């Protein structure tokens, strides 16, 4: 697993390194792929402006992913079959019970798909 934070923006594969963001530049012909400073390709922004922009985008994408997971969990609680609802309610009194983890487990187990947008 990579120690770098990565994200995809359009067709660009990006990674965050100590001094900012880099994009994967695919080599042509026999040239090897290489990582290049993202400020080089993301003009008209420059220097730290590119890094600030990509940091904000990364935070927003992470927040969106978390919100979508939470929304799926909420829809599961509202729409889940009675059998799963009873199973959840039986475990709810246990102090170590983690509702989010239980929802994730049951969503994966049941193949739950919400019937609402």
C-alpha distances in whole Angstrom, upper triangle without the diagonal:
4,7,9,11,11,14,17,20,23,22,20,16,15,13,14,15,17,21,20,18,18,18,17,20,21,23,27,28,27,25,21,19,18,17,21,22,22,25,27,26,27,30,33,31,30,28,27,28,26,23,25,25,21,21,23,22,19,20,23,20,18,22,23,20,21,25,24,23,26,28,27,27,31,32,31,33,36,36,35,37,39,38,34,36,38,35,34,37,38,34,35,37,35,33,30,30,27,28,25,23,26,27,23,24,27,26,23,26,29,27,29,30,32,35,36,34
4,5,8,9,12,15,18,21,20,17,14,12,10,11,11,14,17,16,15,14,15,14,18,19,21,25,26,25,23,19,17,16,14,17,18,19,22,23,23,24,27,30,27,27,24,24,25,22,20,22,22,19,18,21,20,16,18,21,19,17,21,22,20,21,24,24,23,26,29,28,29,32,33,32,35,37,37,36,39,41,40,37,38,41,38,36,39,40,37,37,39,37,35,32,32,29,30,27,25,28,28,25,26,29,28,26,29,31,30,31,31,33,37,36,34
4,7,9,13,16,19,22,22,19,15,13,10,9,9,11,15,14,14,14,16,16,19,21,23,27,29,28,25,21,19,17,15,17,18,18,21,23,23,24,27,29,26,25,23,22,23,21,18,20,21,18,16,19,19,16,17,20,18,17,20,22,20,21,24,25,24,26,29,29,29,32,34,33,35,38,38,37,40,42,41,38,39,41,38,36,39,40,37,36,39,36,34,31,31,28,30,26,25,29,29,26,27,30,29,27,30,33,31,32,33,34,38,37,35
4,6,10,13,16,19,19,15,12,10,6,6,6,9,12,11,10,10,12,13,17,19,21,25,27,26,24,20,17,15,12,14,14,15,18,20,20,20,23,25,23,22,20,18,20,17,15,17,17,14,13,16,16,13,15,18,16,15,18,20,18,20,23,24,23,25,28,28,29,31,33,33,35,37,38,37,40,43,42,38,39,42,39,37,40,41,38,37,40,37,36,33,33,29,30,27,26,30,29,26,28,31,30,28,31,34,32,32,32,34,37,36,34
4,7,11,13,17,17,14,11,8,6,5,8,11,13,11,9,11,12,13,17,19,22,26,28,28,25,22,19,17,14,15,15,14,17,19,19,18,22,24,21,21,19,17,18,16,13,15,15,11,10,13,12,9,11,14,12,11,15,16,15,16,19,20,20,22,25,25,26,28,30,30,32,34,35,35,38,40,40,36,37,40,37,35,38,39,36,35,38,36,34,31,31,27,28,24,24,28,27,24,26,29,27,26,30,32,29,30,30,31,34,33,30
4,7,10,13,13,11,7,6,4,6,9,13,14,12,9,9,10,11,14,16,20,23,26,26,23,20,16,15,12,14,14,13,16,18,17,16,20,22,20,20,19,18,18,15,13,15,14,11,11,13,11,9,12,14,11,11,15,16,14,16,19,19,20,22,24,24,26,28,29,30,32,34,34,34,37,40,39,36,37,40,38,35,38,40,37,36,39,37,36,33,32,29,29,25,25,28,27,24,26,29,27,25,29,31,28,29,28,29,32,31,29
4,7,10,10,8,6,5,7,9,12,16,16,13,10,11,10,11,15,16,20,23,26,26,24,21,17,16,14,15,15,12,16,17,16,15,19,21,19,20,19,18,18,14,13,15,13,9,11,12,9,7,11,11,9,10,13,13,12,15,17,17,18,21,22,22,24,27,27,28,30,32,32,33,36,39,38,35,36,39,37,35,38,40,37,36,39,38,36,34,33,29,29,25,25,28,27,23,26,28,26,25,28,30,27,27,26,27,30,29,26
4,6,7,6,5,6,9,12,15,18,19,15,12,11,9,10,13,15,18,21,24,25,22,20,16,16,14,15,15,12,16,17,14,14,18,20,18,20,20,19,19,15,15,16,14,11,13,14,10,10,13,13,10,12,15,14,14,17,19,18,19,22,23,23,25,27,28,29,31,33,32,33,36,39,39,36,37,40,38,36,39,41,39,38,41,40,39,36,35,31,31,27,27,30,28,25,27,29,26,25,29,30,27,27,26,27,29,28,25
4,6,5,7,7,11,13,16,19,19,15,12,12,10,11,14,15,19,21,24,26,23,21,18,17,15,15,15,11,14,15,12,11,15,17,16,17,18,18,16,13,14,15,12,9,12,13,9,10,13,12,10,13,16,15,15,18,19,19,21,23,24,24,27,28,29,30,33,34,34,34,38,41,41,38,39,42,41,38,41,43,41,40,43,42,41,39,37,33,33,29,29,32,30,27,30,32,28,28,32,32,29,29,27,28,30,28,25
4,6,8,10,14,16,20,23,22,19,15,14,12,13,14,15,19,20,23,25,23,22,18,18,17,17,17,13,16,16,13,12,15,17,17,19,20,21,19,15,17,18,15,13,16,16,12,13,16,15,13,16,18,17,17,20,21,20,22,25,25,25,28,30,29,31,34,34,34,35,38,41,42,39,40,43,42,40,43,45,43,42,46,45,44,41,39,36,35,31,31,34,32,29,31,33,29,29,32,33,29,29,27,28,29,28,25
4,7,10,13,16,19,23,22,19,15,13,10,10,11,11,15,16,19,21,20,18,15,15,14,15,16,13,16,16,12,13,16,18,18,20,21,22,20,17,18,20,17,15,18,18,15,15,19,18,16,18,21,20,19,23,24,23,25,28,28,28,30,32,32,33,36,37,36,37,40,43,44,41,42,45,44,42,45,47,45,44,48,46,45,43,41,37,37,33,33,35,33,30,33,34,31,30,33,34,30,31,29,30,32,31,28
4,6,10,13,16,19,18,15,11,10,6,7,9,10,14,16,19,21,18,17,13,13,11,11,12,10,13,13,10,10,14,17,16,17,18,19,18,14,15,17,15,12,15,16,13,13,17,17,15,17,20,19,19,22,24,23,25,28,28,28,31,33,33,34,37,38,38,38,41,44,45,41,43,46,44,42,45,47,45,44,47,46,45,42,41,37,36,33,33,35,34,30,33,35,32,30,34,35,32,32,30,32,34,33,29
4,7,11,13,17,17,14,10,8,6,6,9,10,14,17,20,20,18,15,12,11,10,11,12,10,14,14,12,13,16,19,18,19,18,19,19,15,15,17,15,12,14,16,14,13,16,17,14,16,19,19,18,21,23,22,23,27,27,27,30,32,32,33,36,37,37,37,40,43,43,40,41,44,42,40,43,45,42,42,45,43,42,39,38,35,34,31,30,33,32,28,31,33,30,29,32,33,30,31,30,31,33,33,30
4,7,10,13,13,10,7,6,4,6,10,12,16,19,22,22,19,17,13,12,9,9,10,8,11,13,11,12,15,18,16,16,16,16,16,12,11,14,13,9,11,14,12,10,14,15,13,15,18,18,18,20,23,22,23,26,27,28,30,32,33,33,36,37,38,38,41,44,44,40,41,44,42,40,43,45,42,41,44,43,41,38,37,34,34,30,30,33,32,29,31,33,31,29,33,35,32,32,31,32,35,34,31
4,6,10,11,9,6,5,6,8,12,14,17,21,24,23,20,17,14,12,9,10,10,9,13,14,14,14,17,20,18,17,16,15,16,13,11,14,14,10,11,14,12,10,14,16,14,14,18,19,18,20,23,23,24,26,28,28,30,32,33,34,36,38,38,38,41,44,44,40,41,44,42,39,42,44,41,40,43,41,39,36,36,32,33,29,29,32,31,28,30,33,31,30,33,35,32,33,32,33,36,35,32
4,7,8,6,4,6,9,11,15,18,20,24,27,26,23,20,17,14,11,11,10,10,12,15,15,15,18,20,17,16,14,13,14,12,9,11,12,9,9,12,12,10,12,15,14,14,18,19,19,20,23,24,24,26,28,29,30,32,34,35,37,38,39,39,43,45,45,41,42,45,42,40,43,44,41,40,43,41,39,36,36,32,33,29,29,33,32,29,31,34,32,31,35,36,34,34,34,35,38,36,34
4,6,5,6,7,11,13,15,18,21,24,27,26,23,20,17,14,10,11,10,11,13,15,16,16,19,21,18,17,14,13,15,13,10,13,15,12,11,15,16,13,16,19,18,18,21,23,22,23,26,27,27,30,32,32,33,36,37,38,40,42,42,42,46,48,47,44,45,47,45,42,45,46,43,42,45,42,40,37,38,34,35,32,32,35,35,32,34,37,35,34,37,39,37,38,37,38,41,40,37
4,6,8,10,14,16,19,22,24,27,30,29,26,23,20,17,13,13,12,13,14,17,18,18,21,22,19,17,14,12,15,14,11,13,16,14,12,16,17,15,17,20,20,20,22,25,24,25,28,29,29,31,34,35,35,37,39,40,41,44,45,44,48,50,49,46,46,49,46,44,46,48,44,43,45,43,41,38,38,35,36,33,33,37,37,34,36,39,37,36,40,42,40,40,40,41,44,42,40
4,7,9,13,16,18,21,23,27,30,29,25,23,20,17,13,12,9,11,11,14,16,16,18,19,16,14,10,9,12,11,9,11,14,13,12,16,17,16,17,20,21,21,23,25,26,27,29,31,31,33,35,36,37,39,41,42,43,45,46,46,50,52,52,48,48,51,49,46,49,50,47,46,48,46,43,41,41,38,39,36,36,39,39,36,38,41,40,39,42,44,42,42,41,42,45,43,40
4,7,10,14,16,19,22,25,28,28,24,22,19,16,12,11,8,8,9,12,13,13,15,16,13,12,9,8,10,8,5,9,11,9,9,12,13,12,15,17,17,18,20,22,23,24,26,28,28,30,32,33,34,36,38,39,41,42,43,44,47,50,49,46,46,49,47,44,47,49,45,44,46,45,42,40,40,36,37,34,34,37,37,34,37,39,37,36,40,42,39,39,38,39,42,40,37
4,7,10,13,16,19,22,25,25,22,20,16,13,9,8,6,6,8,10,11,11,13,16,13,12,10,10,11,8,6,10,10,7,9,12,12,11,14,16,16,16,19,21,21,23,25,26,27,29,30,31,33,35,36,37,39,41,41,42,45,48,48,44,45,48,46,43,46,48,45,44,46,44,42,40,39,36,36,33,33,36,35,32,35,37,35,34,38,39,37,37,36,37,39,38,35
4,7,9,13,15,18,22,22,18,16,12,10,6,5,4,5,8,9,10,10,14,16,14,13,12,12,14,10,9,13,13,10,12,15,14,13,17,18,17,19,22,22,22,25,27,27,28,31,32,33,34,37,38,38,41,42,43,43,46,49,49,45,46,49,47,45,48,49,46,46,48,46,44,42,41,38,38,34,34,38,36,33,36,38,36,35,38,40,37,38,37,38,40,39,36
4,6,9,12,15,19,19,16,14,10,8,6,5,6,5,9,9,8,10,13,16,15,15,14,15,16,12,12,15,14,11,14,16,15,14,18,19,17,19,22,22,22,25,27,27,28,30,32,32,34,36,37,38,40,42,42,42,45,48,48,44,46,49,47,44,47,49,46,46,49,47,45,42,42,38,38,34,34,37,36,33,35,38,35,34,37,39,36,36,35,36,39,37,34
4,6,9,13,16,16,13,11,7,6,5,6,9,9,12,12,11,13,16,19,18,18,18,19,19,16,16,19,18,15,17,20,18,17,20,21,19,21,24,24,23,26,28,28,29,32,33,33,35,37,38,38,41,43,42,42,45,48,48,45,46,49,47,45,48,50,47,47,50,48,46,43,43,39,39,35,35,38,37,33,35,38,35,33,37,38,35,36,35,37,39,38,35
4,6,9,13,13,10,9,6,5,6,7,10,10,13,11,10,13,16,19,19,18,18,20,21,17,18,21,20,17,20,22,20,20,24,24,23,24,28,27,27,30,32,31,32,35,36,36,38,41,41,41,44,46,45,46,48,52,51,48,49,52,50,48,52,53,51,50,53,51,50,47,46,43,43,39,38,41,40,37,39,41,38,36,40,41,38,39,38,39,41,41,38
4,7,10,10,8,7,4,7,9,10,13,14,17,15,13,16,19,22,22,22,22,24,24,21,21,24,23,20,23,25,23,22,26,27,24,26,30,29,28,31,33,32,33,36,37,37,39,41,41,42,45,46,46,46,48,52,51,48,50,53,51,49,52,54,51,51,54,52,51,48,47,44,44,40,39,42,41,37,39,41,38,36,39,41,38,39,38,39,42,41,38
4,7,7,5,5,5,7,10,12,15,16,19,16,15,19,21,24,24,24,24,26,27,23,24,27,26,24,26,29,26,26,30,30,28,30,33,33,32,35,37,36,37,40,41,40,43,45,45,45,49,50,49,49,52,55,54,51,53,56,54,52,56,57,54,55,58,56,55,51,50,47,47,43,43,45,44,40,42,44,42,39,42,44,41,42,41,43,45,45,42
4,6,5,8,8,11,14,15,18,19,21,18,17,20,22,25,26,26,26,29,29,26,27,30,29,26,29,31,29,29,32,33,31,33,36,35,34,37,39,38,39,42,43,42,45,47,47,48,51,52,51,51,54,57,56,54,55,58,56,55,58,60,57,57,60,59,58,54,53,50,50,46,45,48,47,43,44,46,44,42,45,46,43,44,43,45,46,46,43
4,6,8,10,13,17,18,21,22,25,22,21,24,26,29,30,30,30,32,33,29,30,34,32,30,33,35,32,32,36,36,34,35,39,38,37,40,42,41,41,45,45,45,47,50,49,50,53,54,53,53,55,59,58,55,57,60,58,57,60,61,59,59,62,60,60,56,55,52,52,48,47,50,48,45,46,48,45,43,46,47,44,46,44,47,48,48,46
4,6,10,12,16,18,22,23,25,23,22,26,28,31,31,31,30,33,34,30,31,34,33,30,33,36,33,32,36,37,35,36,39,39,37,41,43,42,42,46,46,45,48,50,50,50,53,55,54,54,56,59,58,56,58,60,58,57,60,61,59,59,62,60,59,56,55,52,52,48,47,50,49,45,46,48,46,43,46,48,45,46,46,48,50,50,47
4,7,9,13,14,18,19,22,19,19,22,25,27,28,27,27,29,30,27,27,31,30,27,30,33,30,30,33,34,32,34,37,37,35,38,41,40,40,44,45,44,46,49,49,49,52,54,53,53,55,58,58,55,57,59,57,55,59,60,57,58,60,58,57,54,53,50,50,47,46,48,47,44,45,47,45,42,45,47,44,46,45,47,49,49,46
4,6,10,12,16,18,21,19,18,22,24,27,27,26,25,27,29,25,25,29,28,25,27,30,28,27,31,32,30,31,34,34,33,36,38,37,37,41,42,41,43,46,46,46,49,51,50,50,52,56,55,52,54,56,54,52,56,57,54,54,57,55,54,50,50,46,47,43,42,45,44,40,42,44,42,39,42,44,41,43,42,44,47,47,44
4,7,10,13,15,18,16,15,18,21,24,24,23,23,24,25,22,22,25,24,22,24,27,24,23,27,28,26,27,31,30,29,32,34,34,34,37,38,38,40,43,43,43,46,48,47,47,49,53,52,49,51,53,51,49,53,54,51,51,54,52,51,47,47,43,44,40,39,42,41,37,39,41,39,37,40,42,39,40,39,41,44,43,41
4,6,10,12,15,13,14,17,19,22,22,20,19,21,22,19,19,22,22,19,21,24,23,22,25,27,25,26,29,30,29,31,34,33,34,37,38,38,40,42,43,43,46,48,47,47,50,53,52,49,51,54,51,49,53,54,51,51,53,51,50,47,46,43,43,40,39,42,41,38,39,42,39,37,41,42,40,41,40,42,44,44,41
4,7,9,12,11,12,14,17,20,19,18,16,18,19,16,15,19,19,16,18,21,19,18,22,24,22,23,26,27,26,28,31,31,31,34,36,36,38,40,41,41,44,46,46,46,49,51,51,47,49,52,49,47,50,52,49,49,51,49,47,44,44,41,41,37,37,40,39,36,38,40,38,36,40,41,39,40,39,40,43,42,39
4,6,9,8,9,11,14,17,16,14,13,15,16,13,13,17,17,15,17,20,19,18,22,23,22,24,27,27,27,29,32,32,33,35,37,37,39,41,42,43,45,47,47,47,50,53,53,49,51,54,51,49,52,54,51,50,53,51,49,46,46,42,43,39,39,42,41,38,40,42,40,38,42,44,41,41,40,42,44,43,40
4,5,6,8,9,11,14,12,11,9,11,13,10,10,14,14,12,14,17,17,17,20,21,21,22,25,26,26,28,31,31,32,35,36,37,38,40,41,42,45,46,47,47,50,53,53,49,50,53,51,49,52,53,50,50,52,50,48,46,45,42,42,38,38,42,41,38,40,43,40,39,43,44,41,42,41,41,44,42,39
4,5,6,6,9,12,10,9,9,10,11,7,8,12,11,9,12,15,14,14,17,18,18,20,22,23,24,26,28,28,30,32,33,34,36,38,39,40,42,43,44,44,48,51,51,47,48,51,49,47,50,51,49,48,50,49,47,44,44,40,40,36,37,40,39,36,38,41,38,37,41,42,39,39,38,38,41,39,36
4,6,5,7,9,7,6,6,8,8,6,8,11,11,10,13,15,15,16,19,20,20,22,24,25,26,28,30,30,32,34,35,36,38,40,41,42,44,45,46,47,50,53,53,50,50,54,52,49,52,54,51,50,53,51,49,47,46,42,42,39,39,43,41,38,41,44,41,40,44,45,42,42,40,41,43,41,38
4,6,7,9,9,8,9,12,12,9,11,15,14,13,16,18,18,19,22,23,23,25,27,27,28,31,32,33,34,37,38,39,41,42,43,44,47,48,48,49,52,55,56,52,53,56,54,52,55,57,54,53,55,54,52,50,49,45,45,42,42,45,44,41,43,46,43,42,45,47,44,44,42,43,45,43,40
4,6,9,9,10,11,14,13,10,12,15,13,13,16,18,16,18,21,21,21,23,26,25,26,29,30,30,32,35,35,36,39,40,41,42,45,46,46,47,50,53,53,50,51,54,52,50,53,55,52,51,54,53,51,49,48,44,44,40,40,43,42,39,42,44,41,40,43,44,41,41,39,40,42,40,37
4,6,6,8,10,12,10,7,10,12,10,10,14,15,13,15,18,18,18,21,23,23,24,27,28,28,31,33,33,34,37,38,38,40,43,43,44,45,48,51,52,48,49,52,51,48,51,53,51,49,52,51,49,47,46,42,42,38,39,42,40,37,40,42,39,39,42,43,40,40,38,38,40,38,34
3,5,6,9,12,10,8,12,13,12,13,16,17,16,18,21,21,21,24,26,26,27,30,31,31,34,35,36,37,40,41,41,43,45,46,47,48,51,54,55,52,52,55,54,51,54,56,54,52,55,54,52,50,49,45,45,41,42,45,43,41,44,46,43,42,46,47,43,43,41,41,43,41,37
4,6,10,12,10,9,13,14,12,14,17,17,17,20,22,22,22,25,27,27,29,31,31,32,35,36,36,38,41,41,42,44,46,47,47,49,52,55,56,53,53,56,55,52,55,57,55,53,56,55,53,51,50,46,46,42,44,47,45,42,45,47,44,44,48,48,45,44,42,42,44,41,38
4,7,9,6,6,9,10,9,11,14,14,14,17,19,19,20,23,24,24,26,29,29,30,33,34,35,36,38,39,40,42,44,45,46,47,51,53,54,51,51,54,53,50,52,55,52,51,53,52,50,48,47,44,43,40,41,44,42,40,43,45,42,42,46,46,44,43,41,41,42,40,36
4,6,5,6,9,10,10,12,14,15,16,18,20,21,22,24,25,26,28,30,31,32,34,36,37,38,40,41,42,44,46,47,48,49,53,55,56,52,53,56,54,51,54,56,53,52,54,53,51,49,48,45,44,41,42,45,44,41,44,46,44,43,47,48,45,45,43,43,45,43,39
4,5,6,7,9,10,11,13,15,16,17,19,21,22,23,25,26,28,29,31,32,34,35,37,38,40,41,42,44,46,47,48,49,53,55,55,52,52,55,54,51,53,55,52,51,53,52,49,47,47,43,43,40,41,44,43,40,43,46,43,43,47,48,45,45,43,43,46,44,40
4,5,5,6,8,10,10,12,14,15,16,18,20,21,22,24,26,27,28,30,32,33,34,36,37,39,40,42,43,45,46,47,50,53,53,50,50,53,51,48,50,52,49,48,50,49,46,44,44,40,41,37,38,42,41,38,41,44,41,41,45,46,44,43,42,42,44,42,38
4,5,5,6,9,10,11,12,14,15,16,18,20,21,22,24,26,27,28,30,32,33,35,36,37,39,40,42,43,44,45,49,51,52,49,48,52,50,47,49,52,49,47,50,49,46,44,44,40,40,37,38,41,40,38,41,43,40,40,44,45,42,42,40,40,42,40,36
4,5,5,6,8,10,10,12,14,15,16,18,20,21,22,24,25,27,29,30,31,33,35,36,37,39,41,42,43,44,47,50,50,47,47,50,49,46,48,50,48,46,49,47,45,43,43,39,39,35,36,40,38,36,39,41,38,38,42,43,40,39,38,38,40,38,34
4,5,5,6,9,10,10,12,14,15,16,18,20,21,23,24,26,27,28,30,32,33,34,36,37,39,40,41,42,46,48,49,45,45,48,47,44,46,48,45,44,46,45,43,40,40,36,36,33,34,37,36,34,37,39,37,36,40,41,39,38,37,37,40,38,34
4,6,5,6,9,10,11,12,14,15,17,18,20,21,22,24,26,27,28,30,32,33,34,36,38,39,40,41,45,47,48,44,44,47,46,42,45,47,44,42,45,43,41,39,39,35,35,32,33,36,35,33,36,38,36,36,40,41,38,38,36,36,38,36,33
4,5,5,6,9,10,11,12,14,15,16,18,20,21,22,25,26,27,29,30,31,33,35,36,37,38,39,43,46,46,43,43,46,45,42,44,46,44,42,44,44,41,40,39,35,35,31,33,36,34,32,35,37,34,35,38,39,37,36,34,34,36,34,30
4,5,5,6,9,10,10,12,14,15,16,18,20,21,23,24,25,27,29,30,31,33,35,36,37,38,41,44,44,41,41,44,43,40,42,44,42,40,43,42,40,38,37,33,33,29,30,33,32,29,33,35,32,32,36,37,34,33,32,32,34,32,29
4,5,5,6,9,10,11,12,14,15,17,18,20,21,23,24,26,27,29,30,32,33,35,36,37,40,43,43,39,39,42,41,38,40,42,39,38,40,39,37,35,34,31,31,27,28,32,30,28,31,33,31,31,35,36,34,33,32,32,34,32,29
4,5,5,6,9,10,11,12,14,15,16,18,20,21,22,24,26,27,28,30,32,33,34,35,39,41,42,38,38,41,40,37,39,41,39,37,39,38,36,35,34,30,30,26,28,31,29,28,31,33,30,31,34,35,33,32,30,30,32,30,27
4,5,5,6,9,10,10,12,14,15,16,18,20,21,22,24,25,27,28,30,31,32,33,37,39,40,37,37,40,39,36,38,41,38,37,39,38,37,35,33,30,29,26,27,30,28,26,29,31,28,28,32,33,30,29,28,28,30,28,25
4,5,5,6,9,10,11,12,14,15,17,18,20,21,23,24,26,27,29,30,31,32,36,38,38,35,35,38,37,34,36,38,36,34,37,36,34,32,31,27,27,23,24,27,26,24,27,29,26,26,30,31,29,28,27,27,30,28,25
4,6,5,6,9,10,11,12,14,15,16,18,20,21,22,24,26,27,28,30,31,34,37,37,33,33,36,35,32,34,36,34,32,35,34,32,30,29,25,25,21,23,26,24,23,26,28,26,26,30,31,29,28,27,26,29,27,24
4,5,5,6,9,10,10,12,14,15,16,18,20,21,22,24,26,27,28,29,33,35,36,32,32,35,34,31,33,36,34,32,35,34,32,31,29,25,25,21,23,26,24,22,26,27,25,25,29,30,27,26,25,24,26,24,21
4,5,5,6,9,10,11,12,14,15,17,18,20,21,23,24,26,26,27,31,34,34,31,31,34,33,30,33,35,33,31,34,33,32,30,28,25,24,20,21,24,22,20,23,25,22,23,26,27,24,23,22,22,25,23,20
4,5,5,6,9,10,11,12,14,16,17,18,20,21,23,24,26,26,30,32,32,29,29,32,30,28,30,32,30,28,31,30,29,26,25,21,21,17,18,21,20,18,21,23,21,21,25,26,23,23,22,22,25,23,21
4,5,5,6,9,10,10,12,14,15,16,18,20,21,22,24,25,28,31,31,28,27,31,30,26,29,31,29,27,30,29,27,26,24,20,20,16,18,21,19,18,21,23,20,21,25,26,24,22,21,21,24,22,19
4,5,5,6,9,10,10,12,14,15,16,18,20,21,22,23,27,29,30,27,26,30,29,26,28,31,29,27,31,30,29,27,25,21,20,17,19,21,19,17,21,22,19,20,24,24,22,20,19,18,21,18,16
4,5,5,6,9,10,11,12,14,15,17,19,20,21,21,25,27,28,24,25,28,27,24,27,29,27,26,29,28,27,25,23,19,18,14,16,18,16,14,17,19,16,17,20,21,19,18,17,17,20,18,16
4,5,5,6,9,10,11,12,14,15,17,18,20,20,24,26,26,23,23,26,25,22,24,26,24,23,26,25,24,22,20,16,15,11,13,16,14,12,16,18,15,17,20,21,19,18,17,17,20,19,17
4,5,5,6,9,10,10,12,14,15,16,18,19,23,25,26,22,22,25,25,22,24,26,24,23,26,26,25,23,21,17,16,12,15,17,14,14,18,18,16,18,21,21,19,17,16,15,18,16,14
4,5,5,6,9,10,10,12,14,15,16,17,21,23,24,21,21,24,24,21,23,26,24,23,27,27,26,24,22,18,16,13,15,16,13,12,16,16,13,15,18,18,16,14,13,12,15,13,11
4,5,5,6,9,10,11,12,14,15,15,19,21,22,18,18,22,21,18,21,23,21,20,24,23,23,21,18,15,13,9,11,13,10,9,12,13,11,12,16,16,14,13,12,12,16,15,14
4,5,5,6,9,10,11,12,14,15,18,20,21,18,17,20,20,16,19,21,20,18,21,21,21,19,17,13,11,8,11,12,10,10,13,14,12,14,17,17,16,14,14,13,16,15,14
4,5,5,6,8,10,11,12,13,17,19,21,18,17,20,20,17,19,23,21,20,23,24,24,23,20,16,13,11,14,15,11,12,15,15,12,15,18,17,16,13,12,10,13,11,10
4,5,5,6,9,10,10,11,14,17,18,15,15,19,18,16,18,21,20,19,23,23,23,22,19,16,13,10,12,13,9,9,12,11,9,11,14,13,12,9,8,7,11,10,10
4,5,5,6,9,10,10,13,15,16,13,12,16,15,12,15,18,16,15,19,19,20,18,15,12,9,7,9,9,6,7,10,10,8,11,13,13,13,10,11,10,13,13,13
4,5,5,6,9,10,13,15,17,14,12,16,16,13,15,18,17,16,19,20,20,20,16,14,10,9,12,12,9,11,14,13,11,14,16,15,15,12,12,10,13,12,12
4,5,5,6,8,11,14,16,13,12,16,16,14,16,19,19,18,22,23,23,23,19,17,13,12,15,14,10,12,14,12,10,14,16,14,13,10,9,6,9,8,10
4,5,5,5,9,11,12,9,9,13,13,11,14,17,16,16,20,20,22,21,17,15,11,11,12,11,7,9,11,9,7,11,12,10,11,7,8,7,10,11,12
4,6,6,9,10,12,9,7,11,12,9,11,14,14,13,17,18,19,19,15,13,10,10,12,10,8,11,12,10,10,14,14,13,14,11,12,10,13,13,15
4,6,9,10,13,11,9,13,14,12,13,17,17,16,19,21,22,22,19,17,13,14,16,14,11,14,16,13,12,16,17,15,15,12,12,9,11,11,13
4,7,9,11,10,9,13,14,13,15,18,18,18,21,23,25,24,20,19,15,15,17,15,12,14,15,12,11,15,15,12,13,9,9,7,8,9,12
4,6,8,6,7,10,11,10,12,15,16,16,19,21,23,22,18,17,14,14,15,12,10,12,13,9,9,12,12,9,11,8,10,9,10,12,15
4,6,6,6,9,10,11,13,15,16,17,20,22,24,24,20,19,16,17,17,14,12,15,14,11,11,14,13,10,12,10,12,11,12,15,18
4,5,5,6,9,10,10,12,14,15,18,20,23,23,19,19,16,18,18,15,14,17,16,12,14,17,15,13,15,13,15,15,16,18,21
4,5,5,6,9,10,11,13,15,17,19,22,21,18,18,16,17,17,14,13,16,14,11,13,15,13,11,14,13,16,16,18,20,23
4,5,5,6,9,10,11,12,16,16,19,18,15,15,12,14,14,10,9,12,11,8,10,12,11,9,12,11,14,15,17,19,21
4,5,5,6,9,10,11,14,15,18,18,14,14,11,13,14,11,10,13,13,10,12,15,14,13,15,13,16,15,17,18,21
4,5,5,6,9,10,12,14,17,18,14,15,13,16,16,12,13,16,15,12,15,17,16,15,18,16,19,19,20,22,25
4,6,5,7,9,12,12,16,15,12,13,11,14,14,10,11,14,12,10,13,15,13,13,17,16,19,19,21,23,25
4,5,5,6,10,11,13,13,9,10,8,11,11,8,8,12,11,9,12,15,14,14,17,15,18,18,20,22,24
4,5,5,8,10,13,14,10,12,10,13,14,11,12,15,15,13,16,19,17,17,20,18,21,20,22,23,26
4,6,7,9,12,13,10,13,12,15,15,12,14,17,16,14,17,20,18,18,21,20,23,23,25,27,29
4,6,6,9,9,6,9,9,13,12,9,12,15,14,13,16,18,17,18,21,20,23,23,26,27,29
4,5,8,9,6,8,8,12,12,10,12,15,15,15,17,19,19,20,22,21,23,23,25,26,27
4,6,9,8,11,11,15,15,13,16,19,18,18,21,23,22,23,26,24,27,27,29,30,31
4,5,5,9,11,14,14,12,15,18,17,17,20,22,21,23,25,24,27,27,30,31,32
4,6,8,11,14,14,13,16,18,18,19,22,23,23,25,27,26,29,28,32,32,33
4,6,10,12,11,11,14,16,15,17,20,21,21,23,25,24,27,27,31,31,32
4,6,9,9,8,11,13,13,14,16,18,18,20,22,21,23,24,27,27,28
4,6,5,6,9,10,11,12,14,16,16,18,20,19,21,21,25,25,25
4,6,5,6,9,10,10,12,14,15,16,17,16,18,18,21,21,22
4,5,5,6,9,10,10,12,14,15,16,14,16,16,20,20,20
4,5,5,6,9,10,11,12,14,15,15,17,18,21,22,22
4,5,5,6,8,10,10,12,14,13,16,17,20,21,22
4,5,5,6,8,10,10,11,10,13,13,17,17,18
4,6,5,6,9,10,10,10,12,14,17,18,19
4,6,5,6,9,10,10,14,15,19,21,21
4,5,5,6,8,8,11,13,16,18,20
4,6,5,6,5,8,10,14,15,16
4,6,5,7,10,13,16,18,19
4,6,8,11,14,17,20,21
4,5,9,12,14,17,19
4,6,10,13,15,17
4,7,9,12,14
4,6,9,10
4,5,7
4,7
4
